[in-house]
Amino acid sequence: MLNIIGAGARLQEMKVECMENINKCWFISYIKPSEPICGSDQVTYSGECHLCSKILYEGLNITKLYDGPCVNKVTFILHF
């Protein structure tokens, strides 16, 4: 239950941050190239502006997990 509440709070924080900064995104994107980030949907976005546009304009309920592209985790089983 706590994880759901925490995830919901983080999503709301992300939406507020996006709304405050979305106008800056268009200006900054012309000056400085974006670095990829990994979203909570395990999709790599071209930057925070791209992620924010998906949240605000397409209604996706996603947050930023970490900087850099998403990495698929592979489990290795060793047999001896």
PyMOL Python script that loads the backbone (N, CA, C, O; Angstrom):
from pymol import cmd

cmd.read_pdbstr("""\
ATOM      1  N   MET A   1       0.819  -1.195   0.000  1.00  0.00           N
ATOM      2  CA  MET A   1       0.000   0.000   0.000  1.00  0.00           C
ATOM      3  C   MET A   1       0.863   1.260   0.000  1.00  0.00           C
ATOM      4  O   MET A   1       0.543   2.224  -0.695  1.00  0.00           O
ATOM      5  N   LEU A   2       1.936   1.265   0.758  1.00  0.00           N
ATOM      6  CA  LEU A   2       2.804   2.432   0.805  1.00  0.00           C
ATOM      7  C   LEU A   2       3.443   2.715  -0.543  1.00  0.00           C
ATOM      8  O   LEU A   2       3.607   3.879  -0.908  1.00  0.00           O
ATOM      9  N   ASN A   3       3.810   1.675  -1.297  1.00  0.00           N
ATOM     10  CA  ASN A   3       4.417   1.881  -2.602  1.00  0.00           C
ATOM     11  C   ASN A   3       3.447   2.559  -3.560  1.00  0.00           C
ATOM     12  O   ASN A   3       3.859   3.398  -4.362  1.00  0.00           O
ATOM     13  N   ILE A   4       2.175   2.212  -3.491  1.00  0.00           N
ATOM     14  CA  ILE A   4       1.178   2.819  -4.360  1.00  0.00           C
ATOM     15  C   ILE A   4       1.031   4.294  -4.025  1.00  0.00           C
ATOM     16  O   ILE A   4       0.978   5.135  -4.922  1.00  0.00           O
ATOM     17  N   ILE A   5       0.966   4.609  -2.741  1.00  0.00           N
ATOM     18  CA  ILE A   5       0.851   6.001  -2.317  1.00  0.00           C
ATOM     19  C   ILE A   5       2.103   6.762  -2.722  1.00  0.00           C
ATOM     20  O   ILE A   5       2.012   7.881  -3.227  1.00  0.00           O
ATOM     21  N   GLY A   6       3.271   6.166  -2.506  1.00  0.00           N
ATOM     22  CA  GLY A   6       4.534   6.803  -2.887  1.00  0.00           C
ATOM     23  C   GLY A   6       4.616   7.043  -4.371  1.00  0.00           C
ATOM     24  O   GLY A   6       5.067   8.105  -4.799  1.00  0.00           O
ATOM     25  N   ALA A   7       4.190   6.080  -5.169  1.00  0.00           N
ATOM     26  CA  ALA A   7       4.217   6.221  -6.621  1.00  0.00           C
ATOM     27  C   ALA A   7       3.253   7.316  -7.063  1.00  0.00           C
ATOM     28  O   ALA A   7       3.578   8.100  -7.955  1.00  0.00           O
ATOM     29  N   GLY A   8       2.079   7.381  -6.455  1.00  0.00           N
ATOM     30  CA  GLY A   8       1.104   8.413  -6.794  1.00  0.00           C
ATOM     31  C   GLY A   8       1.612   9.802  -6.450  1.00  0.00           C
ATOM     32  O   GLY A   8       1.413  10.750  -7.210  1.00  0.00           O
ATOM     33  N   ALA A   9       2.267   9.919  -5.308  1.00  0.00           N
ATOM     34  CA  ALA A   9       2.821  11.210  -4.896  1.00  0.00           C
ATOM     35  C   ALA A   9       3.936  11.633  -5.845  1.00  0.00           C
ATOM     36  O   ALA A   9       4.030  12.803  -6.217  1.00  0.00           O
ATOM     37  N   ARG A  10       4.774  10.687  -6.234  1.00  0.00           N
ATOM     38  CA  ARG A  10       5.874  10.997  -7.164  1.00  0.00           C
ATOM     39  C   ARG A  10       5.327  11.411  -8.524  1.00  0.00           C
ATOM     40  O   ARG A  10       5.862  12.323  -9.154  1.00  0.00           O
ATOM     41  N   LEU A  11       4.279  10.758  -8.977  1.00  0.00           N
ATOM     42  CA  LEU A  11       3.657  11.108 -10.249  1.00  0.00           C
ATOM     43  C   LEU A  11       3.114  12.537 -10.183  1.00  0.00           C
ATOM     44  O   LEU A  11       3.295  13.312 -11.121  1.00  0.00           O
ATOM     45  N   GLN A  12       2.454  12.886  -9.087  1.00  0.00           N
ATOM     46  CA  GLN A  12       1.919  14.240  -8.936  1.00  0.00           C
ATOM     47  C   GLN A  12       3.038  15.270  -8.914  1.00  0.00           C
ATOM     48  O   GLN A  12       2.912  16.338  -9.515  1.00  0.00           O
ATOM     49  N   GLU A  13       4.142  14.955  -8.219  1.00  0.00           N
ATOM     50  CA  GLU A  13       5.300  15.859  -8.190  1.00  0.00           C
ATOM     51  C   GLU A  13       5.849  16.064  -9.593  1.00  0.00           C
ATOM     52  O   GLU A  13       6.193  17.182  -9.976  1.00  0.00           O
ATOM     53  N   MET A  14       5.931  14.977 -10.361  1.00  0.00           N
ATOM     54  CA  MET A  14       6.462  15.041 -11.721  1.00  0.00           C
ATOM     55  C   MET A  14       5.567  15.910 -12.605  1.00  0.00           C
ATOM     56  O   MET A  14       6.067  16.700 -13.405  1.00  0.00           O
ATOM     57  N   LYS A  15       4.246  15.766 -12.464  1.00  0.00           N
ATOM     58  CA  LYS A  15       3.315  16.575 -13.257  1.00  0.00           C
ATOM     59  C   LYS A  15       3.468  18.061 -12.937  1.00  0.00           C
ATOM     60  O   LYS A  15       3.474  18.896 -13.841  1.00  0.00           O
ATOM     61  N   VAL A  16       3.591  18.385 -11.653  1.00  0.00           N
ATOM     62  CA  VAL A  16       3.760  19.790 -11.252  1.00  0.00           C
ATOM     63  C   VAL A  16       5.069  20.333 -11.813  1.00  0.00           C
ATOM     64  O   VAL A  16       5.100  21.437 -12.357  1.00  0.00           O
ATOM     65  N   GLU A  17       6.143  19.570 -11.685  1.00  0.00           N
ATOM     66  CA  GLU A  17       7.439  19.992 -12.201  1.00  0.00           C
ATOM     67  C   GLU A  17       7.372  20.204 -13.720  1.00  0.00           C
ATOM     68  O   GLU A  17       7.928  21.173 -14.236  1.00  0.00           O
ATOM     69  N   CYS A  18       6.703  19.312 -14.421  1.00  0.00           N
ATOM     70  CA  CYS A  18       6.564  19.439 -15.873  1.00  0.00           C
ATOM     71  C   CYS A  18       5.781  20.694 -16.237  1.00  0.00           C
ATOM     72  O   CYS A  18       6.173  21.428 -17.144  1.00  0.00           O
ATOM     73  N   MET A  19       4.681  20.945 -15.539  1.00  0.00           N
ATOM     74  CA  MET A  19       3.870  22.128 -15.845  1.00  0.00           C
ATOM     75  C   MET A  19       4.660  23.415 -15.615  1.00  0.00           C
ATOM     76  O   MET A  19       4.501  24.384 -16.357  1.00  0.00           O
ATOM     77  N   GLU A  20       5.510  23.422 -14.587  1.00  0.00           N
ATOM     78  CA  GLU A  20       6.299  24.610 -14.283  1.00  0.00           C
ATOM     79  C   GLU A  20       7.404  24.842 -15.317  1.00  0.00           C
ATOM     80  O   GLU A  20       7.803  25.980 -15.561  1.00  0.00           O
ATOM     81  N   ASN A  21       7.892  23.760 -15.918  1.00  0.00           N
ATOM     82  CA  ASN A  21       9.068  23.872 -16.784  1.00  0.00           C
ATOM     83  C   ASN A  21       8.816  23.627 -18.267  1.00  0.00           C
ATOM     84  O   ASN A  21       9.748  23.749 -19.062  1.00  0.00           O
ATOM     85  N   ILE A  22       7.602  23.288 -18.671  1.00  0.00           N
ATOM     86  CA  ILE A  22       7.376  22.897 -20.064  1.00  0.00           C
ATOM     87  C   ILE A  22       7.693  24.028 -21.038  1.00  0.00           C
ATOM     88  O   ILE A  22       8.188  23.760 -22.133  1.00  0.00           O
ATOM     89  N   ASN A  23       7.426  25.270 -20.682  1.00  0.00           N
ATOM     90  CA  ASN A  23       7.745  26.372 -21.589  1.00  0.00           C
ATOM     91  C   ASN A  23       9.243  26.547 -21.780  1.00  0.00           C
ATOM     92  O   ASN A  23       9.693  26.937 -22.858  1.00  0.00           O
ATOM     93  N   LYS A  24      10.019  26.261 -20.737  1.00  0.00           N
ATOM     94  CA  LYS A  24      11.474  26.332 -20.839  1.00  0.00           C
ATOM     95  C   LYS A  24      12.002  25.235 -21.756  1.00  0.00           C
ATOM     96  O   LYS A  24      13.022  25.410 -22.422  1.00  0.00           O
ATOM     97  N   CYS A  25      11.312  24.117 -21.786  1.00  0.00           N
ATOM     98  CA  CYS A  25      11.765  22.970 -22.576  1.00  0.00           C
ATOM     99  C   CYS A  25      11.969  23.332 -24.032  1.00  0.00           C
ATOM    100  O   CYS A  25      12.989  22.981 -24.626  1.00  0.00           O
ATOM    101  N   TRP A  26      11.023  24.018 -24.600  1.00  0.00           N
ATOM    102  CA  TRP A  26      11.106  24.307 -26.033  1.00  0.00           C
ATOM    103  C   TRP A  26      12.293  25.204 -26.325  1.00  0.00           C
ATOM    104  O   TRP A  26      12.960  25.031 -27.344  1.00  0.00           O
ATOM    105  N   PHE A  27      12.567  26.155 -25.454  1.00  0.00           N
ATOM    106  CA  PHE A  27      13.700  27.053 -25.637  1.00  0.00           C
ATOM    107  C   PHE A  27      15.013  26.311 -25.431  1.00  0.00           C
ATOM    108  O   PHE A  27      15.926  26.413 -26.250  1.00  0.00           O
ATOM    109  N   ILE A  28      15.105  25.569 -24.341  1.00  0.00           N
ATOM    110  CA  ILE A  28      16.336  24.860 -24.003  1.00  0.00           C
ATOM    111  C   ILE A  28      16.673  23.808 -25.047  1.00  0.00           C
ATOM    112  O   ILE A  28      17.849  23.587 -25.335  1.00  0.00           O
ATOM    113  N   SER A  29      15.674  23.157 -25.617  1.00  0.00           N
ATOM    114  CA  SER A  29      15.939  22.088 -26.580  1.00  0.00           C
ATOM    115  C   SER A  29      16.670  22.586 -27.819  1.00  0.00           C
ATOM    116  O   SER A  29      17.337  21.805 -28.497  1.00  0.00           O
ATOM    117  N   TYR A  30      16.555  23.874 -28.123  1.00  0.00           N
ATOM    118  CA  TYR A  30      17.273  24.438 -29.260  1.00  0.00           C
ATOM    119  C   TYR A  30      18.725  24.753 -28.913  1.00  0.00           C
ATOM    120  O   TYR A  30      19.586  24.779 -29.792  1.00  0.00           O
ATOM    121  N   ILE A  31      18.992  24.990 -27.641  1.00  0.00           N
ATOM    122  CA  ILE A  31      20.324  25.397 -27.202  1.00  0.00           C
ATOM    123  C   ILE A  31      21.190  24.200 -26.807  1.00  0.00           C
ATOM    124  O   ILE A  31      22.364  24.127 -27.170  1.00  0.00           O
ATOM    125  N   LYS A  32      20.612  23.286 -26.077  1.00  0.00           N
ATOM    126  CA  LYS A  32      21.380  22.189 -25.487  1.00  0.00           C
ATOM    127  C   LYS A  32      20.710  20.862 -25.825  1.00  0.00           C
ATOM    128  O   LYS A  32      19.523  20.675 -25.555  1.00  0.00           O
ATOM    129  N   PRO A  33      21.466  19.943 -26.415  1.00  0.00           N
ATOM    130  CA  PRO A  33      20.880  18.625 -26.697  1.00  0.00           C
ATOM    131  C   PRO A  33      20.504  17.908 -25.402  1.00  0.00           C
ATOM    132  O   PRO A  33      21.162  18.071 -24.375  1.00  0.00           O
ATOM    133  N   SER A  34      19.461  17.130 -25.463  1.00  0.00           N
ATOM    134  CA  SER A  34      18.984  16.382 -24.300  1.00  0.00           C
ATOM    135  C   SER A  34      19.772  15.104 -24.105  1.00  0.00           C
ATOM    136  O   SER A  34      20.332  14.541 -25.046  1.00  0.00           O
ATOM    137  N   GLU A  35      19.800  14.671 -22.880  1.00  0.00           N
ATOM    138  CA  GLU A  35      20.388  13.380 -22.541  1.00  0.00           C
ATOM    139  C   GLU A  35      19.248  12.393 -22.329  1.00  0.00           C
ATOM    140  O   GLU A  35      18.208  12.772 -21.790  1.00  0.00           O
ATOM    141  N   PRO A  36      19.411  11.147 -22.736  1.00  0.00           N
ATOM    142  CA  PRO A  36      18.328  10.174 -22.558  1.00  0.00           C
ATOM    143  C   PRO A  36      18.046   9.901 -21.088  1.00  0.00           C
ATOM    144  O   PRO A  36      18.939   9.956 -20.243  1.00  0.00           O
ATOM    145  N   ILE A  37      16.781   9.605 -20.804  1.00  0.00           N
ATOM    146  CA  ILE A  37      16.375   9.215 -19.462  1.00  0.00           C
ATOM    147  C   ILE A  37      15.454   8.005 -19.556  1.00  0.00           C
ATOM    148  O   ILE A  37      14.803   7.782 -20.576  1.00  0.00           O
ATOM    149  N   CYS A  38      15.410   7.234 -18.484  1.00  0.00           N
ATOM    150  CA  CYS A  38      14.564   6.049 -18.437  1.00  0.00           C
ATOM    151  C   CYS A  38      13.292   6.372 -17.666  1.00  0.00           C
ATOM    152  O   CYS A  38      13.348   6.842 -16.529  1.00  0.00           O
ATOM    153  N   GLY A  39      12.145   6.117 -18.290  1.00  0.00           N
ATOM    154  CA  GLY A  39      10.853   6.333 -17.651  1.00  0.00           C
ATOM    155  C   GLY A  39      10.400   5.103 -16.894  1.00  0.00           C
ATOM    156  O   GLY A  39      10.912   4.003 -17.102  1.00  0.00           O
ATOM    157  N   SER A  40       9.439   5.302 -16.018  1.00  0.00           N
ATOM    158  CA  SER A  40       8.934   4.195 -15.195  1.00  0.00           C
ATOM    159  C   SER A  40       8.201   3.144 -16.033  1.00  0.00           C
ATOM    160  O   SER A  40       7.881   2.068 -15.529  1.00  0.00           O
ATOM    161  N   ASP A  41       7.931   3.447 -17.306  1.00  0.00           N
ATOM    162  CA  ASP A  41       7.339   2.465 -18.215  1.00  0.00           C
ATOM    163  C   ASP A  41       8.408   1.684 -18.969  1.00  0.00           C
ATOM    164  O   ASP A  41       8.107   0.954 -19.913  1.00  0.00           O
ATOM    165  N   GLN A  42       9.675   1.847 -18.538  1.00  0.00           N
ATOM    166  CA  GLN A  42      10.832   1.172 -19.128  1.00  0.00           C
ATOM    167  C   GLN A  42      11.067   1.590 -20.581  1.00  0.00           C
ATOM    168  O   GLN A  42      11.604   0.814 -21.372  1.00  0.00           O
ATOM    169  N   VAL A  43      10.667   2.811 -20.929  1.00  0.00           N
ATOM    170  CA  VAL A  43      10.914   3.382 -22.248  1.00  0.00           C
ATOM    171  C   VAL A  43      11.976   4.456 -22.090  1.00  0.00           C
ATOM    172  O   VAL A  43      11.930   5.251 -21.151  1.00  0.00           O
ATOM    173  N   THR A  44      12.941   4.480 -23.018  1.00  0.00           N
ATOM    174  CA  THR A  44      13.959   5.522 -23.003  1.00  0.00           C
ATOM    175  C   THR A  44      13.415   6.737 -23.738  1.00  0.00           C
ATOM    176  O   THR A  44      12.980   6.640 -24.886  1.00  0.00           O
ATOM    177  N   TYR A  45      13.445   7.886 -23.061  1.00  0.00           N
ATOM    178  CA  TYR A  45      12.987   9.146 -23.637  1.00  0.00           C
ATOM    179  C   TYR A  45      14.201   9.994 -23.958  1.00  0.00           C
ATOM    180  O   TYR A  45      15.247   9.861 -23.323  1.00  0.00           O
ATOM    181  N   SER A  46      14.060  10.870 -24.949  1.00  0.00           N
ATOM    182  CA  SER A  46      15.206  11.660 -25.401  1.00  0.00           C
ATOM    183  C   SER A  46      15.596  12.754 -24.403  1.00  0.00           C
ATOM    184  O   SER A  46      16.614  13.420 -24.590  1.00  0.00           O
ATOM    185  N   GLY A  47      14.823  12.941 -23.377  1.00  0.00           N
ATOM    186  CA  GLY A  47      15.138  13.922 -22.333  1.00  0.00           C
ATOM    187  C   GLY A  47      13.914  14.178 -21.482  1.00  0.00           C
ATOM    188  O   GLY A  47      12.836  13.640 -21.736  1.00  0.00           O
ATOM    189  N   GLU A  48      14.096  15.015 -20.463  1.00  0.00           N
ATOM    190  CA  GLU A  48      12.986  15.306 -19.561  1.00  0.00           C
ATOM    191  C   GLU A  48      11.852  16.041 -20.269  1.00  0.00           C
ATOM    192  O   GLU A  48      10.685  15.863 -19.918  1.00  0.00           O
ATOM    193  N   CYS A  49      12.185  16.866 -21.264  1.00  0.00           N
ATOM    194  CA  CYS A  49      11.131  17.565 -22.014  1.00  0.00           C
ATOM    195  C   CYS A  49      10.263  16.570 -22.774  1.00  0.00           C
ATOM    196  O   CYS A  49       9.043  16.720 -22.832  1.00  0.00           O
ATOM    197  N   HIS A  50      10.885  15.569 -23.347  1.00  0.00           N
ATOM    198  CA  HIS A  50      10.143  14.536 -24.070  1.00  0.00           C
ATOM    199  C   HIS A  50       9.237  13.784 -23.097  1.00  0.00           C
ATOM    200  O   HIS A  50       8.071  13.538 -23.402  1.00  0.00           O
ATOM    201  N   LEU A  51       9.761  13.420 -21.940  1.00  0.00           N
ATOM    202  CA  LEU A  51       8.975  12.731 -20.920  1.00  0.00           C
ATOM    203  C   LEU A  51       7.808  13.612 -20.466  1.00  0.00           C
ATOM    204  O   LEU A  51       6.681  13.135 -20.340  1.00  0.00           O
ATOM    205  N   CYS A  52       8.079  14.891 -20.221  1.00  0.00           N
ATOM    206  CA  CYS A  52       7.023  15.809 -19.778  1.00  0.00           C
ATOM    207  C   CYS A  52       5.934  15.967 -20.833  1.00  0.00           C
ATOM    208  O   CYS A  52       4.753  16.056 -20.495  1.00  0.00           O
ATOM    209  N   SER A  53       6.315  16.001 -22.090  1.00  0.00           N
ATOM    210  CA  SER A  53       5.292  16.137 -23.124  1.00  0.00           C
ATOM    211  C   SER A  53       4.383  14.910 -23.147  1.00  0.00           C
ATOM    212  O   SER A  53       3.182  15.038 -23.386  1.00  0.00           O
ATOM    213  N   LYS A  54       4.934  13.737 -22.905  1.00  0.00           N
ATOM    214  CA  LYS A  54       4.131  12.516 -22.839  1.00  0.00           C
ATOM    215  C   LYS A  54       3.183  12.558 -21.639  1.00  0.00           C
ATOM    216  O   LYS A  54       2.037  12.120 -21.734  1.00  0.00           O
ATOM    217  N   ILE A  55       3.663  13.083 -20.519  1.00  0.00           N
ATOM    218  CA  ILE A  55       2.848  13.165 -19.305  1.00  0.00           C
ATOM    219  C   ILE A  55       1.729  14.199 -19.474  1.00  0.00           C
ATOM    220  O   ILE A  55       0.566  13.914 -19.186  1.00  0.00           O
ATOM    221  N   LEU A  56       2.083  15.387 -19.937  1.00  0.00           N
ATOM    222  CA  LEU A  56       1.122  16.480 -19.998  1.00  0.00           C
ATOM    223  C   LEU A  56       0.170  16.401 -21.186  1.00  0.00           C
ATOM    224  O   LEU A  56      -1.016  16.701 -21.048  1.00  0.00           O
ATOM    225  N   TYR A  57       0.673  16.003 -22.345  1.00  0.00           N
ATOM    226  CA  TYR A  57      -0.140  16.073 -23.562  1.00  0.00           C
ATOM    227  C   TYR A  57      -0.747  14.743 -23.988  1.00  0.00           C
ATOM    228  O   TYR A  57      -1.739  14.713 -24.717  1.00  0.00           O
ATOM    229  N   GLU A  58      -0.146  13.636 -23.529  1.00  0.00           N
ATOM    230  CA  GLU A  58      -0.707  12.329 -23.880  1.00  0.00           C
ATOM    231  C   GLU A  58      -1.317  11.620 -22.678  1.00  0.00           C
ATOM    232  O   GLU A  58      -1.914  10.553 -22.817  1.00  0.00           O
ATOM    233  N   GLY A  59      -1.163  12.220 -21.490  1.00  0.00           N
ATOM    234  CA  GLY A  59      -1.784  11.686 -20.286  1.00  0.00           C
ATOM    235  C   GLY A  59      -1.155  10.419 -19.737  1.00  0.00           C
ATOM    236  O   GLY A  59      -1.796   9.683 -18.987  1.00  0.00           O
ATOM    237  N   LEU A  60       0.103  10.154 -20.105  1.00  0.00           N
ATOM    238  CA  LEU A  60       0.761   8.964 -19.575  1.00  0.00           C
ATOM    239  C   LEU A  60       1.079   9.153 -18.095  1.00  0.00           C
ATOM    240  O   LEU A  60       1.489  10.237 -17.681  1.00  0.00           O
ATOM    241  N   ASN A  61       0.897   8.125 -17.316  1.00  0.00           N
ATOM    242  CA  ASN A  61       1.198   8.154 -15.882  1.00  0.00           C
ATOM    243  C   ASN A  61       2.562   7.528 -15.652  1.00  0.00           C
ATOM    244  O   ASN A  61       2.675   6.390 -15.197  1.00  0.00           O
ATOM    245  N   ILE A  62       3.588   8.289 -15.973  1.00  0.00           N
ATOM    246  CA  ILE A  62       4.963   7.807 -15.855  1.00  0.00           C
ATOM    247  C   ILE A  62       5.801   8.824 -15.105  1.00  0.00           C
ATOM    248  O   ILE A  62       5.450  10.001 -15.023  1.00  0.00           O
ATOM    249  N   THR A  63       6.908   8.358 -14.563  1.00  0.00           N
ATOM    250  CA  THR A  63       7.871   9.225 -13.886  1.00  0.00           C
ATOM    251  C   THR A  63       9.260   8.880 -14.399  1.00  0.00           C
ATOM    252  O   THR A  63       9.447   7.880 -15.093  1.00  0.00           O
ATOM    253  N   LYS A  64      10.212   9.698 -14.059  1.00  0.00           N
ATOM    254  CA  LYS A  64      11.605   9.441 -14.410  1.00  0.00           C
ATOM    255  C   LYS A  64      12.181   8.458 -13.400  1.00  0.00           C
ATOM    256  O   LYS A  64      12.077   8.659 -12.190  1.00  0.00           O
ATOM    257  N   LEU A  65      12.792   7.387 -13.916  1.00  0.00           N
ATOM    258  CA  LEU A  65      13.461   6.434 -13.023  1.00  0.00           C
ATOM    259  C   LEU A  65      14.901   6.854 -12.770  1.00  0.00           C
ATOM    260  O   LEU A  65      15.349   6.922 -11.626  1.00  0.00           O
ATOM    261  N   TYR A  66      15.631   7.139 -13.870  1.00  0.00           N
ATOM    262  CA  TYR A  66      17.038   7.517 -13.733  1.00  0.00           C
ATOM    263  C   TYR A  66      17.542   8.120 -15.030  1.00  0.00           C
ATOM    264  O   TYR A  66      16.923   7.968 -16.083  1.00  0.00           O
ATOM    265  N   ASP A  67      18.681   8.810 -14.943  1.00  0.00           N
ATOM    266  CA  ASP A  67      19.336   9.353 -16.129  1.00  0.00           C
ATOM    267  C   ASP A  67      19.946   8.217 -16.928  1.00  0.00           C
ATOM    268  O   ASP A  67      20.436   7.239 -16.363  1.00  0.00           O
ATOM    269  N   GLY A  68      19.912   8.352 -18.231  1.00  0.00           N
ATOM    270  CA  GLY A  68      20.479   7.343 -19.118  1.00  0.00           C
ATOM    271  C   GLY A  68      19.384   6.469 -19.694  1.00  0.00           C
ATOM    272  O   GLY A  68      18.246   6.473 -19.226  1.00  0.00           O
ATOM    273  N   PRO A  69      19.756   5.715 -20.727  1.00  0.00           N
ATOM    274  CA  PRO A  69      18.769   4.839 -21.367  1.00  0.00           C
ATOM    275  C   PRO A  69      18.347   3.702 -20.444  1.00  0.00           C
ATOM    276  O   PRO A  69      19.092   3.298 -19.551  1.00  0.00           O
ATOM    277  N   CYS A  70      17.148   3.200 -20.674  1.00  0.00           N
ATOM    278  CA  CYS A  70      16.669   2.059 -19.893  1.00  0.00           C
ATOM    279  C   CYS A  70      17.519   0.836 -20.243  1.00  0.00           C
ATOM    280  O   CYS A  70      17.907   0.631 -21.393  1.00  0.00           O
ATOM    281  N   VAL A  71      17.788   0.056 -19.244  1.00  0.00           N
ATOM    282  CA  VAL A  71      18.583  -1.149 -19.426  1.00  0.00           C
ATOM    283  C   VAL A  71      17.729  -2.335 -19.005  1.00  0.00           C
ATOM    284  O   VAL A  71      17.194  -2.372 -17.897  1.00  0.00           O
ATOM    285  N   ASN A  72      17.612  -3.295 -19.899  1.00  0.00           N
ATOM    286  CA  ASN A  72      16.881  -4.515 -19.547  1.00  0.00           C
ATOM    287  C   ASN A  72      17.735  -5.330 -18.604  1.00  0.00           C
ATOM    288  O   ASN A  72      18.903  -5.603 -18.879  1.00  0.00           O
ATOM    289  N   LYS A  73      17.145  -5.714 -17.498  1.00  0.00           N
ATOM    290  CA  LYS A  73      17.876  -6.523 -16.528  1.00  0.00           C
ATOM    291  C   LYS A  73      17.750  -7.987 -16.925  1.00  0.00           C
ATOM    292  O   LYS A  73      16.653  -8.494 -17.162  1.00  0.00           O
ATOM    293  N   VAL A  74      18.877  -8.642 -16.992  1.00  0.00           N
ATOM    294  CA  VAL A  74      18.917 -10.052 -17.368  1.00  0.00           C
ATOM    295  C   VAL A  74      19.404 -10.853 -16.171  1.00  0.00           C
ATOM    296  O   VAL A  74      20.398 -10.499 -15.537  1.00  0.00           O
ATOM    297  N   THR A  75      18.713 -11.908 -15.875  1.00  0.00           N
ATOM    298  CA  THR A  75      19.116 -12.774 -14.778  1.00  0.00           C
ATOM    299  C   THR A  75      19.913 -13.939 -15.346  1.00  0.00           C
ATOM    300  O   THR A  75      19.471 -14.627 -16.267  1.00  0.00           O
ATOM    301  N   PHE A  76      21.083 -14.143 -14.786  1.00  0.00           N
ATOM    302  CA  PHE A  76      21.923 -15.254 -15.224  1.00  0.00           C
ATOM    303  C   PHE A  76      21.887 -16.349 -14.173  1.00  0.00           C
ATOM    304  O   PHE A  76      21.997 -16.078 -12.977  1.00  0.00           O
ATOM    305  N   ILE A  77      21.734 -17.561 -14.614  1.00  0.00           N
ATOM    306  CA  ILE A  77      21.784 -18.711 -13.726  1.00  0.00           C
ATOM    307  C   ILE A  77      23.019 -19.503 -14.108  1.00  0.00           C
ATOM    308  O   ILE A  77      23.165 -19.945 -15.247  1.00  0.00           O
ATOM    309  N   LEU A  78      23.902 -19.673 -13.144  1.00  0.00           N
ATOM    310  CA  LEU A  78      25.133 -20.419 -13.394  1.00  0.00           C
ATOM    311  C   LEU A  78      24.959 -21.854 -12.962  1.00  0.00           C
ATOM    312  O   LEU A  78      24.463 -22.130 -11.870  1.00  0.00           O
ATOM    313  N   HIS A  79      25.365 -22.763 -13.818  1.00  0.00           N
ATOM    314  CA  HIS A  79      25.326 -24.198 -13.486  1.00  0.00           C
ATOM    315  C   HIS A  79      26.759 -24.684 -13.337  1.00  0.00           C
ATOM    316  O   HIS A  79      27.593 -24.468 -14.217  1.00  0.00           O
ATOM    317  N   PHE A  80      27.036 -25.332 -12.232  1.00  0.00           N
ATOM    318  CA  PHE A  80      28.368 -25.872 -11.992  1.00  0.00           C
ATOM    319  C   PHE A  80      28.345 -27.359 -12.107  1.00  0.00           C
ATOM    320  O   PHE A  80      29.378 -28.007 -11.938  1.00  0.00           O
TER     321      PHE A  80
END
""", "prot")
cmd.dss("prot")
cmd.show_as("cartoon", "prot")
cmd.util.cbc("prot")
cmd.orient("prot")
